[in-house]
Amino acid sequence: MINYSFKKTAKQSLEEMEKNVTEDIIEALEGLSTQGFQHEKVKLIQDRSGDWLYRLKVVGDGANHRVFLDYAEDEIKVLDIMHRNQAYEGKYGSQ
């Protein structure tokens, strides 16, 4: 079984979103427990500081978000959740 934990910033982002967007994101995260990181919407990326992490695309009813994840020892840590328009401007943008 995979456990989830949320970094403070990710939890705050999730709490501030509309309910339907939050539901889409939670549903996508739950999909990782069955499909794992081979999910078609998951990609291994490198952030601007050179750290490797996973990006999950969530597109749905009102959602066009990116969820940034770390995975170790059967735990998925949700690092950040951002709308697509902001996701690649800061820390998670291309190098």
Biopython code that builds the backbone (N, CA, C, O; Angstrom):
import numpy as np
from Bio.PDB.StructureBuilder import StructureBuilder

atoms = [
    (1, "MET", "N", (0.842, -1.186, 0.000)),
    (1, "MET", "CA", (0.000, 0.000, 0.000)),
    (1, "MET", "C", (0.883, 1.244, 0.000)),
    (1, "MET", "O", (1.907, 1.292, 0.681)),
    (2, "ILE", "N", (0.482, 2.227, -0.756)),
    (2, "ILE", "CA", (1.228, 3.473, -0.845)),
    (2, "ILE", "C", (0.613, 4.497, 0.103)),
    (2, "ILE", "O", (-0.604, 4.680, 0.132)),
    (3, "ASN", "N", (1.464, 5.155, 0.873)),
    (3, "ASN", "CA", (1.030, 6.232, 1.758)),
    (3, "ASN", "C", (1.313, 7.573, 1.095)),
    (3, "ASN", "O", (2.229, 7.697, 0.282)),
    (4, "TYR", "N", (0.525, 8.563, 1.449)),
    (4, "TYR", "CA", (0.687, 9.912, 0.911)),
    (4, "TYR", "C", (0.971, 10.876, 2.049)),
    (4, "TYR", "O", (0.423, 10.749, 3.144)),
    (5, "SER", "N", (1.828, 11.833, 1.775)),
    (5, "SER", "CA", (2.013, 12.949, 2.700)),
    (5, "SER", "C", (2.073, 14.222, 1.864)),
    (5, "SER", "O", (2.484, 14.203, 0.704)),
    (6, "PHE", "N", (1.661, 15.308, 2.466)),
    (6, "PHE", "CA", (1.601, 16.586, 1.761)),
    (6, "PHE", "C", (2.520, 17.590, 2.444)),
    (6, "PHE", "O", (2.444, 17.793, 3.656)),
    (7, "LYS", "N", (3.379, 18.207, 1.662)),
    (7, "LYS", "CA", (4.178, 19.314, 2.160)),
    (7, "LYS", "C", (3.206, 20.452, 2.478)),
    (7, "LYS", "O", (2.131, 20.530, 1.883)),
    (8, "LYS", "N", (3.567, 21.316, 3.393)),
    (8, "LYS", "CA", (2.673, 22.387, 3.840)),
    (8, "LYS", "C", (2.150, 23.226, 2.672)),
    (8, "LYS", "O", (0.961, 23.541, 2.621)),
    (9, "THR", "N", (3.023, 23.587, 1.741)),
    (9, "THR", "CA", (2.595, 24.418, 0.608)),
    (9, "THR", "C", (1.594, 23.686, -0.278)),
    (9, "THR", "O", (0.653, 24.295, -0.787)),
    (10, "ALA", "N", (1.792, 22.383, -0.464)),
    (10, "ALA", "CA", (0.865, 21.596, -1.284)),
    (10, "ALA", "C", (-0.498, 21.501, -0.609)),
    (10, "ALA", "O", (-1.536, 21.619, -1.261)),
    (11, "LYS", "N", (-0.483, 21.288, 0.689)),
    (11, "LYS", "CA", (-1.740, 21.196, 1.433)),
    (11, "LYS", "C", (-2.506, 22.515, 1.367)),
    (11, "LYS", "O", (-3.722, 22.522, 1.174)),
    (12, "GLN", "N", (-1.796, 23.629, 1.526)),
    (12, "GLN", "CA", (-2.444, 24.940, 1.445)),
    (12, "GLN", "C", (-3.029, 25.176, 0.059)),
    (12, "GLN", "O", (-4.147, 25.675, -0.070)),
    (13, "SER", "N", (-2.280, 24.820, -0.973)),
    (13, "SER", "CA", (-2.773, 24.988, -2.347)),
    (13, "SER", "C", (-4.053, 24.199, -2.554)),
    (13, "SER", "O", (-5.017, 24.702, -3.132)),
    (14, "LEU", "N", (-4.060, 22.969, -2.083)),
    (14, "LEU", "CA", (-5.225, 22.101, -2.242)),
    (14, "LEU", "C", (-6.437, 22.674, -1.515)),
    (14, "LEU", "O", (-7.551, 22.641, -2.038)),
    (15, "GLU", "N", (-6.226, 23.195, -0.322)),
    (15, "GLU", "CA", (-7.323, 23.760, 0.467)),
    (15, "GLU", "C", (-7.918, 25.012, -0.175)),
    (15, "GLU", "O", (-9.093, 25.314, 0.035)),
    (16, "GLU", "N", (-7.125, 25.738, -0.949)),
    (16, "GLU", "CA", (-7.587, 26.982, -1.567)),
    (16, "GLU", "C", (-8.300, 26.770, -2.900)),
    (16, "GLU", "O", (-8.897, 27.704, -3.435)),
    (17, "MET", "N", (-8.245, 25.567, -3.435)),
    (17, "MET", "CA", (-8.839, 25.293, -4.748)),
    (17, "MET", "C", (-10.332, 25.024, -4.644)),
    (17, "MET", "O", (-10.852, 24.688, -3.580)),
    (18, "GLU", "N", (-10.999, 25.181, -5.770)),
    (18, "GLU", "CA", (-12.418, 24.846, -5.832)),
    (18, "GLU", "C", (-12.585, 23.345, -5.614)),
    (18, "GLU", "O", (-11.689, 22.556, -5.914)),
    (19, "LYS", "N", (-13.735, 22.971, -5.093)),
    (19, "LYS", "CA", (-13.987, 21.583, -4.719)),
    (19, "LYS", "C", (-13.813, 20.620, -5.894)),
    (19, "LYS", "O", (-13.220, 19.554, -5.729)),
    (20, "ASN", "N", (-14.317, 20.976, -7.074)),
    (20, "ASN", "CA", (-14.216, 20.062, -8.215)),
    (20, "ASN", "C", (-12.763, 19.864, -8.646)),
    (20, "ASN", "O", (-12.398, 18.775, -9.090)),
    (21, "VAL", "N", (-11.935, 20.893, -8.523)),
    (21, "VAL", "CA", (-10.518, 20.780, -8.868)),
    (21, "VAL", "C", (-9.814, 19.888, -7.845)),
    (21, "VAL", "O", (-9.016, 19.024, -8.208)),
    (22, "THR", "N", (-10.116, 20.107, -6.569)),
    (22, "THR", "CA", (-9.546, 19.275, -5.509)),
    (22, "THR", "C", (-9.899, 17.811, -5.727)),
    (22, "THR", "O", (-9.045, 16.938, -5.577)),
    (23, "GLU", "N", (-11.147, 17.539, -6.080)),
    (23, "GLU", "CA", (-11.579, 16.159, -6.325)),
    (23, "GLU", "C", (-10.820, 15.541, -7.493)),
    (23, "GLU", "O", (-10.434, 14.374, -7.427)),
    (24, "ASP", "N", (-10.600, 16.307, -8.563)),
    (24, "ASP", "CA", (-9.831, 15.803, -9.710)),
    (24, "ASP", "C", (-8.406, 15.450, -9.303)),
    (24, "ASP", "O", (-7.868, 14.430, -9.733)),
    (25, "ILE", "N", (-7.801, 16.287, -8.481)),
    (25, "ILE", "CA", (-6.422, 16.049, -8.049)),
    (25, "ILE", "C", (-6.339, 14.823, -7.148)),
    (25, "ILE", "O", (-5.449, 13.989, -7.320)),
    (26, "ILE", "N", (-7.248, 14.705, -6.198)),
    (26, "ILE", "CA", (-7.256, 13.540, -5.306)),
    (26, "ILE", "C", (-7.485, 12.262, -6.110)),
    (26, "ILE", "O", (-6.832, 11.247, -5.865)),
    (27, "GLU", "N", (-8.400, 12.307, -7.060)),
    (27, "GLU", "CA", (-8.670, 11.143, -7.909)),
    (27, "GLU", "C", (-7.421, 10.744, -8.701)),
    (27, "GLU", "O", (-7.118, 9.558, -8.830)),
    (28, "ALA", "N", (-6.705, 11.727, -9.225)),
    (28, "ALA", "CA", (-5.478, 11.443, -9.977)),
    (28, "ALA", "C", (-4.415, 10.824, -9.070)),
    (28, "ALA", "O", (-3.715, 9.897, -9.477)),
    (29, "LEU", "N", (-4.293, 11.332, -7.848)),
    (29, "LEU", "CA", (-3.330, 10.769, -6.906)),
    (29, "LEU", "C", (-3.696, 9.335, -6.539)),
    (29, "LEU", "O", (-2.820, 8.476, -6.430)),
    (30, "GLU", "N", (-4.981, 9.077, -6.351)),
    (30, "GLU", "CA", (-5.420, 7.715, -6.049)),
    (30, "GLU", "C", (-5.135, 6.774, -7.214)),
    (30, "GLU", "O", (-4.884, 5.587, -7.006)),
    (31, "GLY", "N", (-5.171, 7.296, -8.435)),
    (31, "GLY", "CA", (-4.848, 6.491, -9.608)),
    (31, "GLY", "C", (-3.418, 5.992, -9.594)),
    (31, "GLY", "O", (-3.111, 4.959, -10.190)),
    (32, "LEU", "N", (-2.541, 6.717, -8.920)),
    (32, "LEU", "CA", (-1.150, 6.276, -8.817)),
    (32, "LEU", "C", (-1.026, 4.980, -8.029)),
    (32, "LEU", "O", (-0.111, 4.192, -8.272)),
    (33, "SER", "N", (-1.937, 4.750, -7.086)),
    (33, "SER", "CA", (-1.855, 3.522, -6.296)),
    (33, "SER", "C", (-2.169, 2.289, -7.130)),
    (33, "SER", "O", (-1.732, 1.190, -6.787)),
    (34, "THR", "N", (-2.918, 2.447, -8.220)),
    (34, "THR", "CA", (-3.208, 1.302, -9.085)),
    (34, "THR", "C", (-2.305, 1.250, -10.306)),
    (34, "THR", "O", (-1.891, 0.169, -10.725)),
    (35, "GLN", "N", (-1.996, 2.410, -10.881)),
    (35, "GLN", "CA", (-1.190, 2.450, -12.099)),
    (35, "GLN", "C", (0.276, 2.751, -11.834)),
    (35, "GLN", "O", (1.122, 2.533, -12.702)),
    (36, "GLY", "N", (0.581, 3.245, -10.656)),
    (36, "GLY", "CA", (1.957, 3.577, -10.313)),
    (36, "GLY", "C", (2.503, 4.708, -11.169)),
    (36, "GLY", "O", (1.755, 5.460, -11.793)),
    (37, "PHE", "N", (3.798, 4.806, -11.180)),
    (37, "PHE", "CA", (4.440, 5.894, -11.906)),
    (37, "PHE", "C", (4.565, 5.602, -13.396)),
    (37, "PHE", "O", (5.205, 6.359, -14.126)),
    (38, "GLN", "N", (3.962, 4.517, -13.846)),
    (38, "GLN", "CA", (3.872, 4.237, -15.276)),
    (38, "GLN", "C", (2.635, 4.898, -15.873)),
    (38, "GLN", "O", (2.381, 4.781, -17.072)),
    (39, "HIS", "N", (1.876, 5.586, -15.045)),
    (39, "HIS", "CA", (0.679, 6.318, -15.460)),
    (39, "HIS", "C", (1.053, 7.259, -16.603)),
    (39, "HIS", "O", (2.105, 7.895, -16.563)),
    (40, "GLU", "N", (0.207, 7.348, -17.608)),
    (40, "GLU", "CA", (0.513, 8.162, -18.798)),
    (40, "GLU", "C", (0.673, 9.650, -18.503)),
    (40, "GLU", "O", (1.275, 10.372, -19.297)),
    (41, "LYS", "N", (0.148, 10.114, -17.388)),
    (41, "LYS", "CA", (0.227, 11.539, -17.047)),
    (41, "LYS", "C", (1.380, 11.856, -16.086)),
    (41, "LYS", "O", (1.493, 12.982, -15.600)),
    (42, "VAL", "N", (2.231, 10.866, -15.814)),
    (42, "VAL", "CA", (3.358, 11.062, -14.902)),
    (42, "VAL", "C", (4.654, 11.093, -15.694)),
    (42, "VAL", "O", (4.868, 10.295, -16.607)),
    (43, "LYS", "N", (5.509, 12.032, -15.322)),
    (43, "LYS", "CA", (6.800, 12.145, -16.002)),
    (43, "LYS", "C", (7.874, 12.492, -14.971)),
    (43, "LYS", "O", (7.644, 13.294, -14.066)),
    (44, "LEU", "N", (9.033, 11.886, -15.117)),
    (44, "LEU", "CA", (10.176, 12.226, -14.283)),
    (44, "LEU", "C", (10.812, 13.486, -14.860)),
    (44, "LEU", "O", (11.172, 13.524, -16.037)),
    (45, "ILE", "N", (10.947, 14.517, -14.030)),
    (45, "ILE", "CA", (11.512, 15.786, -14.501)),
    (45, "ILE", "C", (12.623, 16.233, -13.557)),
    (45, "ILE", "O", (12.784, 15.704, -12.458)),
    (46, "GLN", "N", (13.368, 17.203, -14.010)),
    (46, "GLN", "CA", (14.414, 17.805, -13.190)),
    (46, "GLN", "C", (14.053, 19.270, -12.967)),
    (46, "GLN", "O", (13.773, 19.999, -13.919)),
    (47, "ASP", "N", (14.062, 19.698, -11.701)),
    (47, "ASP", "CA", (13.732, 21.100, -11.441)),
    (47, "ASP", "C", (14.961, 21.982, -11.667)),
    (47, "ASP", "O", (16.036, 21.489, -12.009)),
    (48, "ARG", "N", (14.793, 23.263, -11.476)),
    (48, "ARG", "CA", (15.878, 24.215, -11.764)),
    (48, "ARG", "C", (17.107, 24.020, -10.877)),
    (48, "ARG", "O", (18.212, 24.398, -11.265)),
    (49, "SER", "N", (16.928, 23.441, -9.705)),
    (49, "SER", "CA", (18.076, 23.215, -8.823)),
    (49, "SER", "C", (18.788, 21.904, -9.139)),
    (49, "SER", "O", (19.816, 21.588, -8.540)),
    (50, "GLY", "N", (18.236, 21.140, -10.087)),
    (50, "GLY", "CA", (18.861, 19.886, -10.490)),
    (50, "GLY", "C", (18.295, 18.651, -9.813)),
    (50, "GLY", "O", (18.734, 17.536, -10.095)),
    (51, "ASP", "N", (17.325, 18.835, -8.922)),
    (51, "ASP", "CA", (16.710, 17.696, -8.241)),
    (51, "ASP", "C", (15.718, 16.998, -9.164)),
    (51, "ASP", "O", (15.024, 17.643, -9.950)),
    (52, "TRP", "N", (15.660, 15.671, -9.058)),
    (52, "TRP", "CA", (14.716, 14.882, -9.852)),
    (52, "TRP", "C", (13.443, 14.673, -9.054)),
    (52, "TRP", "O", (13.493, 14.399, -7.855)),
    (53, "LEU", "N", (12.305, 14.801, -9.717)),
    (53, "LEU", "CA", (11.008, 14.586, -9.102)),
    (53, "LEU", "C", (10.014, 14.183, -10.180)),
    (53, "LEU", "O", (10.320, 14.210, -11.372)),
    (54, "TYR", "N", (8.834, 13.812, -9.743)),
    (54, "TYR", "CA", (7.783, 13.419, -10.678)),
    (54, "TYR", "C", (6.770, 14.540, -10.818)),
    (54, "TYR", "O", (6.488, 15.274, -9.871)),
    (55, "ARG", "N", (6.226, 14.656, -12.035)),
    (55, "ARG", "CA", (5.166, 15.614, -12.314)),
    (55, "ARG", "C", (3.944, 14.833, -12.782)),
    (55, "ARG", "O", (4.034, 13.998, -13.683)),
    (56, "LEU", "N", (2.822, 15.108, -12.171)),
    (56, "LEU", "CA", (1.549, 14.499, -12.551)),
    (56, "LEU", "C", (0.673, 15.587, -13.152)),
    (56, "LEU", "O", (0.381, 16.588, -12.499)),
    (57, "LYS", "N", (0.253, 15.388, -14.402)),
    (57, "LYS", "CA", (-0.671, 16.331, -15.042)),
    (57, "LYS", "C", (-2.088, 15.967, -14.633)),
    (57, "LYS", "O", (-2.491, 14.805, -14.701)),
    (58, "VAL", "N", (-2.834, 16.968, -14.211)),
    (58, "VAL", "CA", (-4.238, 16.770, -13.860)),
    (58, "VAL", "C", (-5.057, 17.744, -14.696)),
    (58, "VAL", "O", (-5.005, 18.957, -14.495)),
    (59, "VAL", "N", (-5.807, 17.195, -15.630)),
    (59, "VAL", "CA", (-6.665, 18.000, -16.495)),
    (59, "VAL", "C", (-8.069, 17.427, -16.380)),
    (59, "VAL", "O", (-8.289, 16.239, -16.616)),
    (60, "GLY", "N", (-9.007, 18.276, -16.018)),
    (60, "GLY", "CA", (-10.376, 17.803, -15.853)),
    (60, "GLY", "C", (-11.329, 18.974, -15.859)),
    (60, "GLY", "O", (-11.047, 20.021, -16.442)),
    (61, "ASP", "N", (-12.449, 18.792, -15.211)),
    (61, "ASP", "CA", (-13.488, 19.810, -15.140)),
    (61, "ASP", "C", (-12.979, 21.012, -14.343)),
    (61, "ASP", "O", (-13.123, 21.062, -13.122)),
    (62, "GLY", "N", (-12.391, 21.965, -15.035)),
    (62, "GLY", "CA", (-11.845, 23.144, -14.377)),
    (62, "GLY", "C", (-10.407, 22.999, -13.915)),
    (62, "GLY", "O", (-9.784, 23.979, -13.509)),
    (63, "ALA", "N", (-9.880, 21.800, -13.973)),
    (63, "ALA", "CA", (-8.507, 21.569, -13.515)),
    (63, "ALA", "C", (-7.550, 21.532, -14.696)),
    (63, "ALA", "O", (-7.794, 20.849, -15.690)),
    (64, "ASN", "N", (-6.480, 22.261, -14.575)),
    (64, "ASN", "CA", (-5.354, 22.178, -15.505)),
    (64, "ASN", "C", (-4.123, 22.430, -14.647)),
    (64, "ASN", "O", (-3.463, 23.463, -14.754)),
    (65, "HIS", "N", (-3.837, 21.455, -13.796)),
    (65, "HIS", "CA", (-2.836, 21.611, -12.756)),
    (65, "HIS", "C", (-1.699, 20.612, -12.905)),
    (65, "HIS", "O", (-1.810, 19.604, -13.604)),
    (66, "ARG", "N", (-0.601, 20.927, -12.225)),
    (66, "ARG", "CA", (0.545, 20.043, -12.163)),
    (66, "ARG", "C", (0.812, 19.757, -10.693)),
    (66, "ARG", "O", (0.880, 20.664, -9.863)),
    (67, "VAL", "N", (0.962, 18.472, -10.397)),
    (67, "VAL", "CA", (1.259, 18.038, -9.042)),
    (67, "VAL", "C", (2.691, 17.523, -9.057)),
    (67, "VAL", "O", (3.023, 16.622, -9.827)),
    (68, "PHE", "N", (3.537, 18.091, -8.210)),
    (68, "PHE", "CA", (4.940, 17.706, -8.158)),
    (68, "PHE", "C", (5.139, 16.775, -6.972)),
    (68, "PHE", "O", (4.738, 17.080, -5.849)),
    (69, "LEU", "N", (5.770, 15.626, -7.244)),
    (69, "LEU", "CA", (5.835, 14.532, -6.281)),
    (69, "LEU", "C", (7.250, 14.017, -6.086)),
    (69, "LEU", "O", (8.106, 14.125, -6.964)),
    (70, "ASP", "N", (7.465, 13.454, -4.908)),
    (70, "ASP", "CA", (8.672, 12.690, -4.631)),
    (70, "ASP", "C", (8.194, 11.320, -4.161)),
    (70, "ASP", "O", (7.131, 11.207, -3.550)),
    (71, "TYR", "N", (8.969, 10.292, -4.442)),
    (71, "TYR", "CA", (8.559, 8.939, -4.079)),
    (71, "TYR", "C", (9.738, 8.204, -3.462)),
    (71, "TYR", "O", (10.826, 8.160, -4.035)),
    (72, "ALA", "N", (9.512, 7.631, -2.297)),
    (72, "ALA", "CA", (10.543, 6.830, -1.637)),
    (72, "ALA", "C", (9.879, 5.881, -0.652)),
    (72, "ALA", "O", (9.004, 6.273, 0.120)),
    (73, "GLU", "N", (10.309, 4.636, -0.692)),
    (73, "GLU", "CA", (9.887, 3.632, 0.286)),
    (73, "GLU", "C", (8.371, 3.585, 0.486)),
    (73, "GLU", "O", (7.886, 3.737, 1.607)),
    (74, "ASP", "N", (7.643, 3.380, -0.574)),
    (74, "ASP", "CA", (6.182, 3.251, -0.532)),
    (74, "ASP", "C", (5.454, 4.478, 0.011)),
    (74, "ASP", "O", (4.345, 4.368, 0.535)),
    (75, "GLU", "N", (6.079, 5.644, -0.115)),
    (75, "GLU", "CA", (5.408, 6.880, 0.277)),
    (75, "GLU", "C", (5.545, 7.900, -0.845)),
    (75, "GLU", "O", (6.632, 8.139, -1.371)),
    (76, "ILE", "N", (4.419, 8.486, -1.189)),
    (76, "ILE", "CA", (4.405, 9.574, -2.156)),
    (76, "ILE", "C", (4.281, 10.869, -1.368)),
    (76, "ILE", "O", (3.337, 11.059, -0.601)),
    (77, "LYS", "N", (5.248, 11.755, -1.571)),
    (77, "LYS", "CA", (5.207, 13.059, -0.918)),
    (77, "LYS", "C", (4.794, 14.087, -1.960)),
    (77, "LYS", "O", (5.482, 14.279, -2.963)),
    (78, "VAL", "N", (3.675, 14.741, -1.717)),
    (78, "VAL", "CA", (3.187, 15.779, -2.614)),
    (78, "VAL", "C", (3.911, 17.067, -2.230)),
    (78, "VAL", "O", (3.694, 17.627, -1.155)),
    (79, "LEU", "N", (4.776, 17.521, -3.136)),
    (79, "LEU", "CA", (5.618, 18.682, -2.864)),
    (79, "LEU", "C", (4.911, 19.999, -3.133)),
    (79, "LEU", "O", (5.028, 20.950, -2.360)),
    (80, "ASP", "N", (4.180, 20.043, -4.232)),
    (80, "ASP", "CA", (3.523, 21.287, -4.623)),
    (80, "ASP", "C", (2.423, 20.988, -5.628)),
    (80, "ASP", "O", (2.483, 19.991, -6.348)),
    (81, "ILE", "N", (1.427, 21.848, -5.674)),
    (81, "ILE", "CA", (0.330, 21.750, -6.633)),
    (81, "ILE", "C", (0.137, 23.145, -7.212)),
    (81, "ILE", "O", (-0.067, 24.108, -6.473)),
    (82, "MET", "N", (0.202, 23.249, -8.535)),
    (82, "MET", "CA", (0.100, 24.558, -9.179)),
    (82, "MET", "C", (-0.718, 24.467, -10.451)),
    (82, "MET", "O", (-0.767, 23.428, -11.109)),
    (83, "HIS", "N", (-1.365, 25.586, -10.787)),
    (83, "HIS", "CA", (-2.021, 25.669, -12.082)),
    (83, "HIS", "C", (-0.952, 25.618, -13.155)),
    (83, "HIS", "O", (0.165, 26.085, -12.937)),
    (84, "ARG", "N", (-1.270, 25.072, -14.280)),
    (84, "ARG", "CA", (-0.315, 24.888, -15.364)),
    (84, "ARG", "C", (0.373, 26.201, -15.754)),
    (84, "ARG", "O", (1.562, 26.212, -16.075)),
    (85, "ASN", "N", (-0.380, 27.303, -15.726)),
    (85, "ASN", "CA", (0.181, 28.598, -16.122)),
    (85, "ASN", "C", (1.326, 29.062, -15.221)),
    (85, "ASN", "O", (2.221, 29.772, -15.680)),
    (86, "GLN", "N", (1.308, 28.673, -13.954)),
    (86, "GLN", "CA", (2.358, 29.069, -13.023)),
    (86, "GLN", "C", (3.405, 27.984, -12.788)),
    (86, "GLN", "O", (4.502, 28.269, -12.307)),
    (87, "ALA", "N", (3.073, 26.764, -13.119)),
    (87, "ALA", "CA", (3.913, 25.625, -12.742)),
    (87, "ALA", "C", (5.332, 25.679, -13.278)),
    (87, "ALA", "O", (6.259, 25.235, -12.601)),
    (88, "TYR", "N", (5.521, 26.204, -14.456)),
    (88, "TYR", "CA", (6.842, 26.140, -15.068)),
    (88, "TYR", "C", (7.587, 27.464, -15.029)),
    (88, "TYR", "O", (8.656, 27.588, -15.626)),
    (89, "GLU", "N", (7.040, 28.453, -14.338)),
    (89, "GLU", "CA", (7.692, 29.758, -14.256)),
    (89, "GLU", "C", (8.752, 29.809, -13.165)),
    (89, "GLU", "O", (9.748, 30.518, -13.309)),
    (90, "GLY", "N", (8.559, 29.081, -12.093)),
    (90, "GLY", "CA", (9.461, 29.155, -10.952)),
    (90, "GLY", "C", (10.380, 27.962, -10.843)),
    (90, "GLY", "O", (11.073, 27.597, -11.792)),
    (91, "LYS", "N", (10.374, 27.369, -9.687)),
    (91, "LYS", "CA", (11.279, 26.277, -9.337)),
    (91, "LYS", "C", (11.212, 25.101, -10.294)),
    (91, "LYS", "O", (12.227, 24.451, -10.544)),
    (92, "TYR", "N", (10.041, 24.817, -10.831)),
    (92, "TYR", "CA", (9.859, 23.612, -11.628)),
    (92, "TYR", "C", (10.020, 23.835, -13.122)),
    (92, "TYR", "O", (9.789, 22.919, -13.911)),
    (93, "GLY", "N", (10.408, 25.025, -13.518)),
    (93, "GLY", "CA", (10.586, 25.333, -14.933)),
    (93, "GLY", "C", (11.781, 24.632, -15.544)),
    (93, "GLY", "O", (12.639, 24.103, -14.837)),
    (94, "SER", "N", (11.825, 24.633, -16.852)),
    (94, "SER", "CA", (12.933, 24.015, -17.572)),
    (94, "SER", "C", (14.231, 24.723, -17.245)),
    (94, "SER", "O", (14.263, 25.913, -16.932)),
    (95, "GLN", "N", (15.286, 23.959, -17.327)),
    (95, "GLN", "CA", (16.612, 24.531, -17.064)),
    (95, "GLN", "C", (17.159, 25.194, -18.291)),
    (95, "GLN", "O", (18.266, 25.732, -18.260)),
]
sb = StructureBuilder()
sb.init_structure("model")
sb.init_model(0)
sb.init_chain("A")
sb.init_seg("    ")
for serial, (resi, resn, name, xyz) in enumerate(atoms, 1):
    if name == "N":
        sb.init_residue(resn, " ", resi, " ")
    sb.init_atom(name, np.array(xyz, "f"), 0.0, 1.0, " ", f" {name:<3s}", serial, name[0])
structure = sb.get_structure()
